[in-house]
Structure formats: structure tokens, C-alpha cells
Amino acid sequence: MNALDEKLFLRQMFDAAVASAQPARCIVPYLPDVPHGRMIVVGAGKASAAMARAVEDHWPGTLSGLVVTQYGYAVPCRSIEILEAAHPVADEAGLRAARRMLEVVRDLTPQDLVLCLISGGGSALLPLPLDGLELADEQAIGRALLKSGAGIADMNCVRRHLSAIKGGRLAAACHPARVLSLVISDVPGDRPLDIASGPTVGDPTTCADALAIVSRFGIDLPRSAFDILASGRGESIKPHDPRLAAASVRIVAAPQMALEAAAHVARSAGLTPYILGDAIEGEAREVAKVLGAMALQVAHRNQPFEPPCVLLSGGETTVTVRGAGRGGRNVEFLLALALALDGRAQVHALAADTDGVDGQEPIAGAYIAPDTLVRARALALDAQQALADNDAHAFFEALGDSIVTGPTFTNVNDFRAIMVR
């Protein structure tokens, strides 16, 4: 393989990972029987509109409902209304959608079925602050959480305890109807509680847990939000709440499935794939140092694997934002990986978010090769300074190595492939 072939090959693995989690492929096996009463479809997330379309295309009866997805991720449906809102910081459109969703599930009966379609991004797309909070408060808290370096489980614990729809509250509002949630996982560990902040899932965490997270990461809460947590008024719906007795959850797609799809592509090309983990977390630049050291050990010592091979991993790294750059955890990982490798081995890598958006940019990720730093120096690009500024998107754009997919209509979290020749 030459350099162009290697880049194309890594992209083929990424595309296979994304394709494996397309709603049209993964939703149908989990569709329920037609209920005796009404069929109401609600949902939120970057994949929710495509999920709704898959339901409509294969549902034998009548249905109605609404889902909210990110701007640009709408898919036309016949009977399910598709709304769009902002991500990763909520907006007024999301607030209106959340209010309407609670109206849609009012006055249901035990004969009715609510099919809830949940995917990553749902937390921002369903903003509904508790009484005493405003949307501006939720937006400020969201921005602070995104910059803090907190993992997704910690961020969503705080969100659940300040929301009127997350943390099981949507399922409670559906009572006494039956609720079936079909979920595409974008979180390490695939815990439904952490996907879109678990709007239909009982929450064992507490306001005290949320306060501890706020303290640990130095998040400056508005006074009203602090009072809600300190008083316990933001307590979420607990797992044994009787209103959740008729609620169930099915994971229909997850990061492991995506990694296995990429592994199949590698085997077909005669390379041995090794899946290192589907739930890797930590600071993106620190994870890069670890995986970079492993890649060098493979390249120079034939340990723990013999080249040629591909090291695959997923999960969700974090970035503690200290600079003024354009961020992105996957591109930050790659920039730190390039620095760790320093061109010392025949290592090529791709890292990208399967939803097509890394950080707040419509750029999925990027690609590195053994000559990445050499080419950067020829363009007077300072890799160390770009990392310090959290500005990896600008760095890879200048090199022409950004990965741009447009909306992928799914989200199974980060994808990383490191090929050692």
C-alpha cells in the first residue's frame, strides 16, 4: 500500500463502522407487536429522524408522534413530525420540542405504546429546565460541562438532576402506557442511563452525586441550579418507581458492533485487527500517548502483536479546553498521537466521530501518516502550539487531512484505527 491507499483503507474501515449502525439496518429486528391502543413515537438524538423513518417504513399499523434531531439531520417522514434543534448547546427550538413531546404523551392508557427512539445528542436536543431555571442557565451549564474535561457519565448526571424531561421523567410522563425505548449507544459501557441522559430510564444517582461532580470539576453553577441540587428538589426518577414498571429498553446498535464491522474490512485486506476496547475514556492527549507507545512497541518489538496489524478502539475521550482553538477530541487525539510517534514508525491512523461532528465542527475527524509532522513544518505549522491551543481542526485542515462526511444519521461514538505496517 502507498500513503494514498492507506488513507483510503482507513476511511473504508470508518465507513464500514458507520454503515453498521445505520437505523435502517438495526431498528427493524426490534420493532414490537402492534398494540391494542395507539402507537406514539417520540425520540431525540442525531439518529432519531433516521430511526423514525426506519420505523415508518416497516410499521404495519397506524402511528403518530414527533422526534427532535440536530439541524441538518432531518429525514422526511409521513406520520412522525421531525423537528430540528441545536447541538451541543441547546436552543429555543429544542426547548419547544421538549415541551411538545410531553404534550404528545399526555393522557395515554395501558393499551397504548410509546416507542421512544434515543441516540447520542439527545441531552442537548431535549432542554427542559426544572422550575426556577431558564434555558440560559441550561446553556451556560452545558458550555461549562463541555469545557470541564468531565466524562459523559458525569456530565449527564448533572444534566439529569436539572431537567424536567431527562432521568426517567419522560417515561414517567407516559404512564400508564407501555414504553419501549430503542437506543443507539454512543457512550462507553452502553448504559442507557447515560445515553441522552436517560429520559426513559430510572436513575440511581442523586442530587448529591451531581453536586460532587460540580465540585470536582470546578463548574460554576447559577445560584438557582445550585439550590435545586443542594435541596434535593432535582431528584430524578428512581429505577423502582412504579411509573416505570411498563418501561423497557433495547440497545439496537453500539460501538462494539462498529468496531467489529471495521475489523471485518481489515481481515478482508489481509491485516490482523485487534480491538483494544469499545469504552476507552480519558483526556484525548493522554490516551494518544498510551496508544502511541503501544503502536511503537508493535512496530519495533513485534509486541504484543506482530505487524502488519490494525489497532481498533472506541469510547469517548475528553478535552479540557484551555486554549482558544476549535477543539475536537478526535483531532486532538490524532495531533497528540502524531507528536508521540514523531514519524518513528510506519504508522497511519484515523480518528473520527461516527456522527460526523467532532466537537462543534462539521468535521468528523482526521488522518495522520508518518510524514504528518514533516509536512506540517514545511507549512510553518507548529504542532505543539496547536495542541496547546486546542486547535487541531485548523492544523489538519491546513494539511488537507480532515475527514468530512456530512451528517451520518447515526452515532456510536468515537472510532480510532491505528495501522502499523
LUMKOL-517367 format. One line per field, with one value per residue (C-alpha): x, y, z. Coordinates in steps of 0.25 Angstrom, whole numbers, padded with zeros to 4 digits. Example, Ala and Ser with C-alpha at 12.3 -4.5 7.8 and 13.67 -1.06 7.14 Angstrom:
# residues 2
c1 <- 0049 | 0055
c2 <- -0018 | -0004
c3 <- 0031 | 0029
This chain:
# residues 421
c1 <- 0000 | 0005 | 0001 | -0012 | -0016 | -0014 | -0023 | -0033 | -0033 | -0034 | -0046 | -0052 | -0052 | -0058 | -0069 | -0072 | -0073 | -0083 | -0091 | -0093 | -0100 | -0110 | -0124 | -0130 | -0121 | -0122 | -0136 | -0145 | -0142 | -0146 | -0160 | -0171 | -0184 | -0196 | -0202 | -0217 | -0217 | -0209 | -0195 | -0188 | -0173 | -0165 | -0150 | -0137 | -0123 | -0115 | -0120 | -0134 | -0140 | -0134 | -0139 | -0153 | -0152 | -0148 | -0160 | -0170 | -0164 | -0167 | -0179 | -0191 | -0201 | -0204 | -0195 | -0192 | -0182 | -0170 | -0155 | -0145 | -0131 | -0119 | -0120 | -0117 | -0120 | -0135 | -0140 | -0155 | -0165 | -0180 | -0187 | -0176 | -0173 | -0158 | -0153 | -0138 | -0131 | -0116 | -0105 | -0096 | -0102 | -0117 | -0126 | -0141 | -0145 | -0140 | -0148 | -0161 | -0159 | -0157 | -0170 | -0177 | -0172 | -0178 | -0191 | -0191 | -0190 | -0201 | -0214 | -0209 | -0215 | -0210 | -0214 | -0205 | -0190 | -0179 | -0168 | -0156 | -0144 | -0132 | -0118 | -0106 | -0108 | -0122 | -0117 | -0115 | -0127 | -0137 | -0134 | -0145 | -0140 | -0147 | -0156 | -0147 | -0137 | -0137 | -0132 | -0120 | -0116 | -0116 | -0108 | -0097 | -0097 | -0095 | -0084 | -0077 | -0078 | -0073 | -0060 | -0058 | -0052 | -0063 | -0067 | -0080 | -0086 | -0082 | -0088 | -0101 | -0102 | -0102 | -0112 | -0122 | -0123 | -0126 | -0136 | -0151 | -0151 | -0138 | -0134 | -0147 | -0156 | -0161 | -0165 | -0172 | -0180 | -0184 | -0190 | -0199 | -0195 | -0185 | -0171 | -0161 | -0148 | -0140 | -0126 | -0113 | -0102 | -0091 | -0086 | -0075 | -0081 | -0095 | -0102 | -0116 | -0116 | -0104 | -0110 | -0117 | -0117 | -0127 | -0141 | -0148 | -0138 | -0139 | -0127 | -0120 | -0111 | -0115 | -0114 | -0103 | -0095 | -0097 | -0092 | -0080 | -0077 | -0079 | -0069 | -0059 | -0058 | -0060 | -0073 | -0079 | -0093 | -0104 | -0109 | -0123 | -0117 | -0108 | -0120 | -0128 | -0117 | -0114 | -0129 | -0131 | -0142 | -0136 | -0136 | -0139 | -0148 | -0142 | -0141 | -0153 | -0162 | -0176 | -0178 | -0166 | -0172 | -0176 | -0164 | -0153 | -0140 | -0133 | -0119 | -0120 | -0106 | -0093 | -0079 | -0074 | -0083 | -0076 | -0062 | -0065 | -0070 | -0057 | -0049 | -0056 | -0051 | -0037 | -0037 | -0042 | -0030 | -0021 | -0018 | -0020 | -0029 | -0028 | -0040 | -0034 | -0047 | -0060 | -0061 | -0047 | -0048 | -0039 | -0032 | -0030 | -0016 | -0013 | -0020 | -0011 | 0001 | -0003 | -0007 | 0005 | 0014 | 0007 | 0008 | 0023 | 0024 | 0017 | 0026 | 0039 | 0038 | 0026 | 0019 | 0009 | 0005 | 0012 | 0011 | 0004 | -0008 | -0019 | -0022 | -0036 | -0043 | -0055 | -0061 | -0061 | -0049 | -0050 | -0043 | -0041 | -0041 | -0030 | -0027 | -0035 | -0035 | -0046 | -0045 | -0050 | -0046 | -0043 | -0034 | -0027 | -0024 | -0018 | -0010 | -0004 | -0002 | 0006 | 0015 | 0016 | 0020 | 0029 | 0030 | 0038 | 0030 | 0021 | 0008 | -0004 | -0016 | -0031 | -0039 | -0053 | -0067 | -0077 | -0088 | -0079 | -0077 | -0064 | -0066 | -0074 | -0069 | -0076 | -0063 | -0063 | -0048 | -0035 | -0024 | -0009 | 0003 | 0018 | 0021 | 0010 | 0019 | 0029 | 0018 | 0014 | 0027 | 0028 | 0015 | 0021 | 0010 | 0014 | 0008 | 0012 | 0005 | -0007 | -0009 | -0007 | -0017 | -0027 | -0027 | -0025 | -0036 | -0029 | -0016 | -0022 | -0030 | -0017 | -0011 | -0023 | -0025 | -0038 | -0049 | -0062 | -0074 | -0087 | -0098 | -0097 | -0110 | -0105 | -0096 | -0088 | -0077 | -0062 | -0055 | -0040 | -0032 | -0016 | -0010 | 0004 | 0012
c2 <- 0000 | 0014 | 0026 | 0029 | 0014 | 0014 | 0027 | 0021 | 0007 | 0014 | 0022 | 0009 | 0003 | 0016 | 0016 | 0001 | 0005 | 0016 | 0007 | -0004 | 0006 | 0011 | 0011 | 0005 | -0007 | -0008 | -0004 | -0014 | -0026 | -0019 | -0014 | -0018 | -0024 | -0015 | -0010 | -0011 | 0004 | 0016 | 0015 | 0028 | 0030 | 0040 | 0042 | 0050 | 0050 | 0051 | 0038 | 0039 | 0044 | 0033 | 0023 | 0029 | 0027 | 0013 | 0010 | 0016 | 0008 | -0005 | -0002 | -0009 | -0001 | 0014 | 0023 | 0037 | 0045 | 0054 | 0053 | 0064 | 0063 | 0072 | 0083 | 0077 | 0062 | 0062 | 0051 | 0053 | 0044 | 0043 | 0042 | 0045 | 0060 | 0063 | 0075 | 0081 | 0088 | 0091 | 0082 | 0082 | 0095 | 0095 | 0106 | 0111 | 0101 | 0089 | 0095 | 0096 | 0082 | 0076 | 0083 | 0078 | 0064 | 0064 | 0069 | 0057 | 0047 | 0052 | 0045 | 0031 | 0018 | 0004 | -0001 | 0010 | 0008 | 0019 | 0015 | 0024 | 0026 | 0030 | 0033 | 0041 | 0056 | 0055 | 0063 | 0076 | 0074 | 0072 | 0084 | 0086 | 0093 | 0090 | 0101 | 0112 | 0110 | 0117 | 0112 | 0122 | 0114 | 0101 | 0107 | 0112 | 0099 | 0092 | 0100 | 0099 | 0084 | 0083 | 0091 | 0084 | 0071 | 0063 | 0050 | 0047 | 0040 | 0051 | 0062 | 0054 | 0052 | 0067 | 0069 | 0059 | 0066 | 0079 | 0075 | 0073 | 0062 | 0054 | 0044 | 0036 | 0047 | 0045 | 0030 | 0035 | 0045 | 0033 | 0025 | 0017 | 0014 | 0003 | 0010 | 0003 | 0010 | 0006 | 0012 | 0014 | 0015 | 0026 | 0024 | 0016 | 0004 | 0005 | 0009 | 0014 | 0024 | 0031 | 0032 | 0045 | 0046 | 0034 | 0041 | 0027 | 0020 | 0020 | 0027 | 0022 | 0034 | 0046 | 0061 | 0059 | 0052 | 0063 | 0073 | 0065 | 0065 | 0080 | 0082 | 0072 | 0079 | 0093 | 0096 | 0110 | 0107 | 0118 | 0120 | 0115 | 0102 | 0100 | 0102 | 0091 | 0081 | 0085 | 0084 | 0071 | 0077 | 0072 | 0057 | 0049 | 0037 | 0024 | 0010 | 0004 | 0016 | 0009 | 0018 | 0011 | -0003 | -0004 | 0003 | -0005 | -0002 | -0009 | -0006 | -0007 | -0002 | 0000 | 0004 | -0011 | -0014 | -0003 | -0008 | -0022 | -0017 | -0009 | -0022 | -0030 | -0020 | -0021 | -0036 | -0036 | -0028 | -0038 | -0029 | -0035 | -0026 | -0024 | -0018 | -0011 | -0007 | 0000 | 0008 | 0016 | 0029 | 0039 | 0052 | 0051 | 0055 | 0045 | 0033 | 0037 | 0035 | 0021 | 0016 | 0023 | 0015 | 0002 | 0005 | 0007 | -0006 | -0013 | -0006 | -0008 | -0020 | -0028 | -0028 | -0030 | -0032 | -0034 | -0025 | -0022 | -0020 | -0010 | -0006 | -0002 | 0005 | 0013 | 0020 | 0035 | 0043 | 0057 | 0070 | 0080 | 0093 | 0103 | 0109 | 0117 | 0107 | 0100 | 0087 | 0073 | 0061 | 0052 | 0062 | 0066 | 0051 | 0050 | 0062 | 0057 | 0043 | 0049 | 0056 | 0043 | 0035 | 0046 | 0039 | 0028 | 0016 | 0013 | 0016 | 0022 | 0026 | 0031 | 0036 | 0041 | 0043 | 0034 | 0045 | 0053 | 0064 | 0065 | 0075 | 0087 | 0086 | 0079 | 0071 | 0056 | 0055 | 0054 | 0045 | 0044 | 0038 | 0036 | 0049 | 0058 | 0066 | 0068 | 0073 | 0082 | 0088 | 0091 | 0099 | 0106 | 0099 | 0097 | 0084 | 0086 | 0100 | 0095 | 0085 | 0095 | 0104 | 0092 | 0096 | 0082 | 0085 | 0097 | 0088 | 0077 | 0086 | 0093 | 0079 | 0075 | 0063 | 0066 | 0055 | 0061 | 0052 | 0061 | 0056 | 0041 | 0039 | 0030 | 0032 | 0021 | 0030 | 0031 | 0022 | 0020 | 0012 | 0011 | 0003 | -0002 | -0007
c3 <- 0000 | -0003 | 0006 | -0002 | -0001 | 0014 | 0016 | 0007 | 0014 | 0028 | 0022 | 0017 | 0031 | 0037 | 0027 | 0030 | 0045 | 0042 | 0032 | 0043 | 0051 | 0041 | 0047 | 0034 | 0037 | 0052 | 0056 | 0049 | 0057 | 0070 | 0066 | 0075 | 0072 | 0068 | 0081 | 0084 | 0086 | 0080 | 0075 | 0079 | 0074 | 0081 | 0082 | 0082 | 0076 | 0064 | 0059 | 0063 | 0050 | 0042 | 0053 | 0051 | 0036 | 0038 | 0048 | 0038 | 0026 | 0034 | 0043 | 0039 | 0046 | 0049 | 0057 | 0060 | 0069 | 0068 | 0069 | 0070 | 0063 | 0061 | 0050 | 0037 | 0041 | 0038 | 0030 | 0024 | 0030 | 0027 | 0040 | 0050 | 0051 | 0050 | 0058 | 0058 | 0069 | 0073 | 0078 | 0086 | 0093 | 0094 | 0088 | 0088 | 0077 | 0086 | 0098 | 0089 | 0084 | 0099 | 0103 | 0091 | 0094 | 0108 | 0102 | 0092 | 0103 | 0112 | 0115 | 0110 | 0114 | 0118 | 0103 | 0097 | 0093 | 0093 | 0084 | 0089 | 0079 | 0086 | 0081 | 0085 | 0085 | 0092 | 0104 | 0097 | 0088 | 0099 | 0108 | 0118 | 0131 | 0144 | 0150 | 0155 | 0144 | 0130 | 0117 | 0118 | 0131 | 0124 | 0112 | 0122 | 0130 | 0117 | 0112 | 0125 | 0125 | 0111 | 0115 | 0128 | 0124 | 0131 | 0124 | 0118 | 0130 | 0140 | 0130 | 0129 | 0144 | 0145 | 0134 | 0139 | 0152 | 0146 | 0135 | 0135 | 0124 | 0126 | 0137 | 0134 | 0134 | 0120 | 0123 | 0136 | 0128 | 0118 | 0130 | 0129 | 0115 | 0112 | 0107 | 0099 | 0096 | 0084 | 0087 | 0079 | 0089 | 0088 | 0102 | 0108 | 0114 | 0107 | 0119 | 0115 | 0127 | 0120 | 0106 | 0104 | 0120 | 0120 | 0118 | 0119 | 0129 | 0144 | 0151 | 0163 | 0164 | 0173 | 0174 | 0184 | 0173 | 0163 | 0174 | 0176 | 0161 | 0160 | 0172 | 0166 | 0152 | 0158 | 0150 | 0153 | 0155 | 0155 | 0169 | 0165 | 0160 | 0172 | 0181 | 0173 | 0175 | 0190 | 0194 | 0186 | 0178 | 0165 | 0169 | 0157 | 0155 | 0162 | 0156 | 0165 | 0162 | 0159 | 0147 | 0140 | 0142 | 0128 | 0122 | 0115 | 0107 | 0096 | 0091 | 0075 | 0072 | 0080 | 0078 | 0079 | 0066 | 0059 | 0063 | 0058 | 0045 | 0043 | 0047 | 0036 | 0026 | 0032 | 0031 | 0016 | 0013 | 0020 | 0032 | 0046 | 0054 | 0069 | 0077 | 0089 | 0095 | 0092 | 0104 | 0105 | 0113 | 0118 | 0113 | 0098 | 0098 | 0109 | 0102 | 0090 | 0098 | 0102 | 0089 | 0082 | 0091 | 0088 | 0073 | 0075 | 0083 | 0072 | 0061 | 0067 | 0076 | 0070 | 0084 | 0088 | 0073 | 0060 | 0049 | 0040 | 0048 | 0052 | 0066 | 0067 | 0079 | 0082 | 0094 | 0097 | 0101 | 0107 | 0105 | 0116 | 0108 | 0112 | 0098 | 0089 | 0077 | 0070 | 0078 | 0075 | 0083 | 0072 | 0065 | 0078 | 0080 | 0066 | 0068 | 0081 | 0074 | 0063 | 0073 | 0081 | 0069 | 0063 | 0050 | 0056 | 0050 | 0039 | 0046 | 0039 | 0047 | 0046 | 0057 | 0055 | 0062 | 0055 | 0056 | 0046 | 0056 | 0065 | 0076 | 0070 | 0056 | 0044 | 0042 | 0047 | 0050 | 0042 | 0037 | 0041 | 0034 | 0037 | 0030 | 0036 | 0045 | 0033 | 0024 | 0036 | 0038 | 0023 | 0024 | 0037 | 0045 | 0060 | 0065 | 0079 | 0079 | 0072 | 0083 | 0094 | 0087 | 0086 | 0071 | 0064 | 0054 | 0048 | 0048 | 0040 | 0031 | 0026 | 0023 | 0015 | 0025 | 0031 | 0030 | 0025 | 0024 | 0026 | 0034 | 0036 | 0043 | 0054 | 0066 | 0072 | 0078 | 0074 | 0064 | 0065 | 0055 | 0056 | 0045 | 0048 | 0036
